[in-house]
C-alpha cells in the first residue's frame, strides 16, 4: 500500500523515471538494488557532504549548549543535572565529528548520526522529566530543533521517522507518568510535535530521493559522454589505422608492380642473357610479397583473437632450437645496420608444449622491432632462462628506449598506430599486440622494461604447466 502510494505521488511529479536498469531503486527503502552502486552512492554522498555535516554538528552543539542560559534562569534548582545531561549529549555529537575524519566514515555515518540525534532528543526529554511545572512545557519545543538537526545532517528518512516516533512516544509516557501538564498543553504540544515530525520525515524522504535522482542523472550523463568519447576515439583510431595500413600495403605492392613491369618490359634486355639482373628483381618481388603476406596474416590473427577464433596447434618442441631458428631468420635483415645478434642461455635443451610456429612469429616480431630501433653497430640479445614458473625469453636491445607514458599503450593495436605517422620508423604497430596475444594464448605474460637512451627489454614468460619433462 505504501509503495503504491509513493509510486503514485512520484508519477505525478515526474514525467520520466530515471531509476531503471542497473540504477533500479527500491522506493520504500530508498536503496539501489545493486549493492555496489548503493555503496558508491553512499561514499560519494558522504565524502561531498562531510564539511556540511561537521558544520551542522558544530552549530547543533553551540545551540544545544546555549540553552544552559535558559537553565540558569529557569532551572537553577536542577542546574547541575541539566549541565550533565547537555554535556553527555554534546559529547556524542563531538564524537561524530571526530569519526568523520576517518576514511570508512561512510560505512556507519547514518547509524552514528542517528544515535547522536536520538541522544539529543533523549536529553530534551530528560530535562522535561526533571523540570517542575509550569516550566515543563517550555522545553518540548526543543524536540522540533532535534528534528531539524536530523534533516540537516542528511539522515536517511527511515532513521528520521523512527527517531520521531520513539521521541514522541517517550515524551507522552513522561507526560502521563511524571510530568504535571495541563491537558490543553498536552494536546497542543502533541499536535505540534506530530505535525513537525511528519513534515521532517517527508522532507527527509524527498531530500534523499532527489539526491539519488541527481546521482543517477550524473552517472548516466557521464556514461553517455564516455561512450561518445570512446566512439570518437575508435573512429579516429580506425581512420589512422587504415591510413597506415594503406601506406604499409602500398609500399610492397609498388615494389612488386615496378619490378614485375621491369621484367615484363625486359628493360635489361633478353631474359636469357641477363638472368642475374632479372633474378635480383624476382628476389625483390618475393621479399615484398612475403612482407605483404606477413602484414595480412598479423591483421587477420589479431582480428581472430579479438573474435575468440584464434587457436594454437600444440606439440612438444625445443625452445632453444626455436630461438636459434628465429635468429637465423633475421640474417640479412640486420646486415645493413651491422647489428650484432647474440643468444645467451645455459640450457642446451628446453622442451615446451605449445604452438612452435606462433611463438616463432612472436619472437621474430620482437627481434625485428629491436633491430628496427637500434643504431648501427649495436647489439640485440636473446636470453632464455629456466624459472620456477617455467621459462623466460627476453629480447634486449640498446636502442632509444620507450617513454614511460607509452609503455602500456604500445600493446594495444590501435593506440600504437595513432602516433605512428609521426614516428621516424614505419610500422603498423601490430607487432607487440600480436606478441601479447600469442603469449596469452599460451597462458603466459609479457612485460616490458625500458629506459630512454639505454634500450628496451621485453620479457615473455611461459608457464610451467606447458613445460615438457623428459
C-alpha positions as CSV (number, residue, x, y, z in Angstrom):
1,X,0.0,0.0,0.0
2,X,2.8,2.4,1.0
3,X,4.8,1.5,-2.1
4,X,1.7,2.1,-4.4
5,X,1.1,5.5,-2.7
6,X,4.7,6.6,-3.2
7,X,4.7,5.4,-6.8
8,X,1.5,7.4,-7.5
9,X,2.9,10.6,-5.9
10,X,6.2,10.3,-7.8
11,X,4.5,9.6,-11.1
12,X,2.6,12.9,-10.7
13,X,5.8,14.8,-10.0
14,X,8.0,13.3,-12.7
15,X,7.3,12.5,-16.4
16,X,10.2,10.2,-16.7
17,X,11.5,7.7,-14.1
18,X,15.4,7.7,-14.2
19,X,15.7,4.6,-11.9
20,X,15.9,1.7,-14.3
21,X,18.4,-1.0,-15.3
22,X,21.4,-1.1,-13.0
23,X,20.1,2.0,-11.3
24,X,16.8,0.4,-10.2
25,X,15.6,1.8,-6.8
26,X,13.5,0.4,-4.0
27,X,11.3,3.4,-3.4
28,X,10.2,2.3,0.0
29,X,13.7,1.6,1.4
30,X,15.3,4.2,-0.8
31,X,18.2,2.0,-1.7
32,X,19.6,0.9,-5.1
33,X,19.1,-2.7,-5.9
34,X,22.8,-3.1,-6.8
35,X,24.9,-3.2,-3.6
36,X,28.0,-1.9,-5.4
37,X,26.1,1.2,-6.7
38,X,24.5,1.7,-3.3
39,X,27.9,1.7,-1.6
40,X,29.4,4.1,-4.3
41,X,26.5,6.5,-3.9
42,X,26.8,6.5,-0.1
43,X,30.5,7.0,-0.2
44,X,30.3,9.8,-2.7
45,X,27.4,11.5,-0.9
46,X,29.2,11.3,2.5
47,X,32.5,12.5,1.1
48,X,30.9,15.6,-0.5
49,X,28.8,16.4,2.5
50,X,31.4,15.9,5.2
51,X,32.2,19.7,5.6
52,X,28.4,20.5,5.9
53,X,27.8,17.6,8.4
54,X,30.6,18.9,10.6
55,X,29.4,22.5,10.4
56,X,25.8,21.3,11.2
57,X,27.1,19.4,14.2
58,X,29.1,22.3,15.5
59,X,26.1,24.6,15.2
60,X,23.9,22.0,17.0
61,X,26.5,21.8,19.8
62,X,26.5,25.6,20.2
63,X,22.8,25.8,20.0
64,X,22.2,23.0,22.5
65,X,24.8,24.4,24.8
66,X,23.2,27.9,24.6
67,X,20.1,26.6,26.3
68,X,22.2,26.5,29.5
69,X,21.4,30.2,29.9
70,X,17.7,29.2,29.9
71,X,18.5,26.6,32.5
72,X,20.3,29.1,34.7
73,X,17.3,31.4,34.9
74,X,14.5,28.8,34.9
75,X,16.0,25.7,36.4
76,X,18.6,26.9,39.0
77,X,17.5,24.1,41.3
78,X,18.5,21.4,38.9
79,X,21.2,23.3,37.1
80,X,23.9,20.6,37.8
81,X,21.7,17.9,36.3
82,X,21.0,20.0,33.2
83,X,24.7,20.6,32.7
84,X,25.4,16.8,33.0
85,X,22.6,15.9,30.5
86,X,23.7,18.6,28.0
87,X,27.4,17.5,28.4
88,X,26.6,13.9,27.6
89,X,24.5,14.9,24.5
90,X,27.2,17.2,23.2
91,X,29.9,14.5,23.7
92,X,28.1,12.2,21.3
93,X,28.0,14.9,18.6
94,X,31.7,15.7,19.2
95,X,32.4,12.0,18.7
96,X,30.5,12.0,15.4
97,X,32.7,15.0,14.2
98,X,35.8,13.1,15.2
99,X,34.8,10.0,13.4
100,X,34.0,12.0,10.2
101,X,37.8,12.3,9.6
102,X,38.1,8.6,9.1
103,X,38.1,7.1,5.6
104,X,35.5,4.5,6.5
105,X,33.1,7.1,7.9
106,X,30.6,6.4,5.1
107,X,30.0,2.8,6.3
108,X,28.4,3.9,9.6
109,X,27.6,7.6,9.1
110,X,23.8,7.1,9.3
111,X,23.9,4.9,12.4
112,X,26.3,7.3,14.2
113,X,24.4,10.5,13.3
114,X,21.1,8.8,14.1
115,X,22.5,7.9,17.6
116,X,23.7,11.5,18.1
117,X,20.3,12.9,17.1
118,X,18.4,10.4,19.2
119,X,20.6,11.3,22.2
120,X,19.8,15.0,21.7
121,X,16.1,14.1,21.8
122,X,16.6,12.0,24.9
123,X,18.4,14.9,26.5
124,X,15.5,17.2,26.0
125,X,13.1,14.6,27.3
126,X,15.3,14.0,30.4
127,X,15.2,17.8,31.2
128,X,11.4,17.8,30.7
129,X,11.2,14.8,33.1
130,X,13.1,16.6,35.9
131,X,11.6,20.0,35.4
132,X,9.0,21.5,37.6
133,X,5.6,22.8,36.4
134,X,4.8,25.2,34.9
135,X,8.2,25.3,33.2
136,X,8.0,21.9,31.6
137,X,6.0,22.9,28.5
138,X,8.7,25.5,27.6
139,X,11.2,22.7,26.8
140,X,9.1,20.5,24.4
141,X,9.7,22.8,21.5
142,X,13.4,21.8,21.7
143,X,12.3,18.5,20.1
144,X,11.5,20.3,16.9
145,X,15.1,21.5,16.8
146,X,16.2,17.9,17.2
147,X,14.1,17.0,14.1
148,X,15.6,19.9,12.2
149,X,19.1,18.6,13.2
150,X,18.1,15.2,11.7
151,X,17.2,16.8,8.4
152,X,20.4,18.9,8.1
153,X,22.8,16.1,8.7
154,X,21.1,14.2,5.8
155,X,19.8,11.3,7.9
156,X,18.0,8.5,5.9
157,X,14.3,9.2,6.2
158,X,13.8,5.8,7.9
159,X,16.1,7.0,10.7
160,X,14.4,10.4,10.9
161,X,10.9,8.7,11.1
162,X,11.9,6.2,13.8
163,X,13.6,8.9,15.9
164,X,10.5,11.0,15.7
165,X,8.2,8.1,16.7
166,X,10.3,7.0,19.6
167,X,10.9,10.5,20.8
168,X,7.2,11.5,20.7
169,X,6.2,8.2,22.3
170,X,8.7,8.7,25.2
171,X,7.5,12.3,25.5
172,X,3.9,11.2,26.0
173,X,4.9,8.5,28.5
174,X,6.7,11.1,30.6
175,X,3.7,13.4,30.4
176,X,1.4,10.7,31.9
177,X,3.9,9.3,34.4
178,X,6.0,12.0,35.9
179,X,5.1,15.4,34.4
180,X,2.2,17.6,35.6
181,X,1.0,19.5,32.5
182,X,-2.5,20.8,31.6
183,X,-4.5,18.8,29.1
184,X,-4.6,21.7,26.7
185,X,-0.8,21.9,26.7
186,X,-0.6,18.2,26.1
187,X,-2.8,18.3,23.1
188,X,-1.2,21.4,21.6
189,X,2.3,20.0,22.1
190,X,1.4,16.6,20.6
191,X,-0.2,18.3,17.5
192,X,2.8,20.5,17.2
193,X,5.3,17.6,17.5
194,X,3.5,15.1,15.3
195,X,3.0,17.7,12.6
196,X,6.7,18.7,12.7
197,X,7.8,15.0,12.7
198,X,5.6,14.2,9.6
199,X,6.9,17.3,7.8
200,X,10.5,16.5,8.5
201,X,10.1,12.8,7.7
202,X,8.6,13.7,4.3
203,X,11.3,16.3,3.8
204,X,14.0,13.8,4.5
205,X,12.4,11.3,2.1
206,X,12.3,13.8,-0.8
207,X,15.7,15.2,0.0
208,X,17.2,11.7,-0.2
209,X,15.1,10.8,-3.3
210,X,16.4,13.8,-5.2
211,X,19.9,13.2,-4.1
212,X,19.7,9.7,-5.6
213,X,18.0,11.1,-8.7
214,X,20.8,13.6,-9.2
215,X,23.3,10.9,-8.7
216,X,21.7,8.7,-11.4
217,X,21.3,11.5,-13.8
218,X,25.0,12.5,-13.4
219,X,26.2,8.9,-13.8
220,X,24.0,8.5,-17.0
221,X,25.4,11.7,-18.4
222,X,29.0,10.6,-17.7
223,X,28.3,7.2,-19.3
224,X,26.9,9.0,-22.4
225,X,29.9,11.2,-22.5
226,X,32.3,8.3,-22.1
227,X,30.5,6.3,-24.8
228,X,30.7,9.4,-27.1
229,X,34.4,9.9,-26.4
230,X,35.1,6.2,-26.9
231,X,33.2,6.2,-30.2
232,X,35.1,9.3,-31.4
233,X,38.4,7.8,-30.4
234,X,37.6,4.5,-32.1
235,X,36.7,6.3,-35.3
236,X,39.9,8.3,-35.1
237,X,41.9,5.1,-34.5
238,X,40.2,3.3,-37.4
239,X,40.9,6.2,-39.8
240,X,44.5,6.4,-38.8
241,X,44.9,2.7,-38.8
242,X,43.5,2.5,-42.3
243,X,45.8,5.3,-43.4
244,X,48.8,3.5,-42.0
245,X,47.8,0.1,-43.5
246,X,47.2,1.8,-46.8
247,X,50.8,3.1,-46.6
248,X,52.2,-0.3,-45.5
249,X,50.4,-2.2,-48.2
250,X,51.2,0.3,-50.9
251,X,55.0,0.1,-50.3
252,X,55.4,-3.6,-51.1
253,X,52.7,-3.5,-53.8
254,X,54.6,-0.7,-55.5
255,X,57.8,-2.7,-55.4
256,X,56.1,-5.8,-56.8
257,X,54.4,-3.8,-59.6
258,X,57.6,-1.9,-60.5
259,X,59.8,-5.0,-60.6
260,X,57.1,-7.0,-62.5
261,X,56.9,-4.3,-65.1
262,X,60.7,-4.2,-65.5
263,X,60.7,-7.9,-66.1
264,X,57.8,-7.8,-68.5
265,X,59.3,-5.0,-70.5
266,X,62.7,-6.7,-70.4
267,X,64.4,-3.4,-69.5
268,X,67.8,-5.1,-69.1
269,X,67.5,-6.9,-72.4
270,X,66.7,-10.5,-73.1
271,X,65.8,-12.7,-70.1
272,X,68.1,-15.4,-71.2
273,X,71.1,-13.1,-71.5
274,X,70.5,-11.2,-68.2
275,X,69.3,-13.8,-65.8
276,X,71.3,-12.4,-62.9
277,X,69.7,-9.0,-63.0
278,X,66.2,-10.4,-63.5
279,X,66.8,-12.9,-60.7
280,X,67.5,-9.9,-58.4
281,X,64.3,-8.2,-59.5
282,X,62.4,-11.5,-58.7
283,X,64.1,-11.6,-55.3
284,X,62.7,-8.1,-54.6
285,X,59.2,-9.3,-55.7
286,X,59.5,-12.3,-53.4
287,X,60.7,-10.2,-50.4
288,X,57.9,-7.7,-50.9
289,X,55.2,-10.3,-51.3
290,X,56.4,-12.1,-48.1
291,X,56.3,-8.8,-46.2
292,X,52.8,-8.1,-47.6
293,X,51.6,-11.6,-46.6
294,X,53.1,-11.1,-43.1
295,X,51.1,-7.8,-42.7
296,X,47.9,-9.5,-43.8
297,X,48.4,-12.5,-41.5
298,X,49.1,-10.3,-38.5
299,X,46.0,-8.3,-39.1
300,X,43.9,-11.4,-39.5
301,X,45.4,-13.1,-36.4
302,X,44.6,-10.0,-34.2
303,X,41.1,-9.9,-35.7
304,X,40.6,-13.6,-35.0
305,X,41.9,-13.3,-31.5
306,X,39.5,-10.4,-30.7
307,X,36.7,-12.6,-32.0
308,X,37.9,-15.5,-29.9
309,X,38.7,-17.6,-33.0
310,X,42.5,-17.7,-32.8
311,X,43.8,-21.1,-31.6
312,X,47.2,-22.7,-31.1
313,X,48.4,-26.0,-32.5
314,X,50.2,-27.6,-29.7
315,X,53.1,-30.1,-29.8
316,X,56.4,-30.6,-27.9
317,X,59.3,-28.7,-29.3
318,X,62.7,-27.4,-28.1
319,X,62.7,-23.7,-27.2
320,X,66.5,-23.4,-27.7
321,X,66.2,-24.7,-31.3
322,X,63.2,-22.4,-32.0
323,X,65.0,-19.3,-30.7
324,X,68.1,-20.2,-32.8
325,X,66.0,-20.6,-35.9
326,X,64.3,-17.3,-35.2
327,X,67.7,-15.6,-35.0
328,X,68.8,-17.3,-38.3
329,X,65.7,-15.8,-40.0
330,X,67.0,-12.4,-39.2
331,X,70.2,-13.0,-41.1
332,X,70.4,-10.3,-43.8
333,X,67.7,-8.2,-42.1
334,X,70.3,-6.7,-39.8
335,X,73.1,-6.6,-42.3
336,X,72.6,-3.0,-43.5
337,X,72.9,-1.7,-39.9
338,X,75.6,-4.2,-38.8
339,X,73.5,-5.2,-35.8
340,X,75.1,-8.0,-33.6
341,X,72.6,-10.7,-32.8
342,X,73.5,-12.7,-29.6
343,X,71.9,-15.7,-28.0
344,X,72.5,-16.4,-24.3
345,X,71.4,-19.4,-22.4
346,X,72.8,-22.0,-20.0
347,X,70.3,-24.5,-21.3
348,X,71.2,-26.9,-24.1
349,X,67.6,-28.1,-24.4
350,X,64.2,-26.7,-23.2
351,X,61.3,-28.8,-24.2
352,X,58.0,-27.0,-24.2
353,X,54.4,-27.9,-25.3
354,X,52.9,-25.2,-27.5
355,X,52.5,-23.8,-30.9
356,X,56.1,-23.5,-32.3
357,X,55.1,-21.5,-35.4
358,X,53.1,-18.9,-33.5
359,X,55.8,-18.5,-30.9
360,X,58.4,-18.2,-33.6
361,X,56.3,-15.4,-35.2
362,X,56.2,-13.6,-31.9
363,X,60.0,-13.8,-31.3
364,X,60.7,-12.7,-34.9
365,X,58.4,-9.7,-34.3
366,X,60.4,-8.8,-31.1
367,X,63.6,-9.2,-33.0
368,X,62.5,-7.1,-35.9
369,X,61.4,-4.3,-33.5
370,X,64.7,-4.4,-31.6
371,X,66.7,-4.2,-34.8
372,X,64.5,-1.5,-36.3
373,X,65.0,0.8,-33.3
374,X,68.7,0.0,-32.8
375,X,71.5,2.1,-34.2
376,X,74.3,0.9,-36.4
377,X,76.7,-1.4,-34.6
378,X,74.5,-2.0,-31.5
379,X,73.7,-5.4,-30.1
380,X,70.4,-7.3,-29.8
381,X,70.4,-10.1,-27.3
382,X,68.0,-13.1,-26.9
383,X,68.1,-14.7,-23.5
384,X,66.5,-18.0,-22.4
385,X,66.2,-18.8,-18.7
386,X,64.5,-21.5,-16.7
387,X,62.3,-20.1,-13.9
388,X,60.2,-21.5,-11.1
389,X,57.1,-20.9,-13.3
390,X,58.5,-22.3,-16.5
391,X,60.7,-20.4,-19.0
392,X,61.5,-16.8,-19.6
393,X,62.5,-15.5,-23.0
394,X,64.0,-12.0,-23.1
395,X,64.8,-9.8,-26.1
396,X,67.0,-6.9,-25.2
397,X,68.3,-4.0,-27.4
398,X,70.4,-0.9,-26.9
399,X,68.1,1.4,-28.8
400,X,66.4,4.7,-27.9
401,X,64.0,3.3,-25.4
402,X,60.3,4.0,-24.9
403,X,58.8,6.8,-22.8
404,X,57.0,5.7,-19.6
405,X,53.7,7.1,-20.8
406,X,53.8,4.9,-24.0
407,X,54.9,1.6,-22.4
408,X,51.4,0.4,-21.6
409,X,49.6,1.6,-24.7
410,X,52.1,0.1,-27.2
411,X,50.5,-3.4,-26.5
412,X,47.1,-2.1,-27.8
413,X,46.8,-2.3,-31.6
414,X,45.1,0.9,-32.4
415,X,46.6,3.0,-29.7
416,X,50.1,2.4,-31.0
417,X,49.1,3.3,-34.5
418,X,47.7,6.7,-33.6
419,X,51.1,8.3,-33.4
420,X,52.8,6.0,-35.9
421,X,52.7,8.6,-38.6
422,X,54.9,11.0,-36.7
423,X,57.5,8.3,-35.9
424,X,60.8,8.1,-37.7
425,X,60.3,4.4,-38.5
426,X,57.5,2.9,-40.5
427,X,55.3,0.2,-38.9
428,X,51.7,-0.8,-38.3
429,X,52.0,-1.1,-34.6
430,X,50.7,-4.6,-34.8
431,X,53.8,-6.4,-33.7
432,X,53.7,-6.1,-29.9
433,X,49.9,-6.6,-29.7
434,X,50.4,-9.8,-31.7
435,X,53.2,-10.9,-29.3
436,X,51.0,-10.3,-26.3
437,X,48.0,-12.2,-27.8
438,X,50.1,-15.2,-28.8
439,X,51.8,-15.3,-25.3
440,X,48.4,-15.1,-23.5
441,X,47.1,-17.9,-25.7
442,X,49.9,-20.0,-24.1
443,X,48.8,-18.7,-20.6
444,X,52.0,-16.6,-20.4
445,X,52.7,-13.0,-19.7
446,X,54.6,-10.2,-21.5
447,X,56.4,-7.4,-19.5
448,X,58.4,-4.5,-20.8
449,X,61.3,-2.6,-19.2
450,X,62.6,0.4,-21.0
451,X,64.8,3.4,-20.2
452,X,65.1,6.3,-22.6
453,X,68.5,6.4,-24.2
454,X,69.5,3.0,-22.8
455,X,67.3,0.5,-24.5
456,X,64.4,-1.9,-24.1
457,X,63.9,-5.4,-22.8
458,X,60.7,-7.4,-23.5
459,X,60.3,-10.5,-21.2
460,X,58.0,-13.3,-22.3
461,X,57.2,-15.8,-19.6
462,X,55.8,-19.2,-20.4
463,X,54.1,-21.2,-17.6
464,X,55.5,-24.4,-16.0
465,X,52.3,-26.4,-16.8
466,X,53.3,-26.3,-20.5
467,X,56.9,-27.4,-19.8
468,X,57.6,-30.9,-21.1
469,X,59.6,-33.1,-18.7
470,X,61.6,-35.9,-20.4
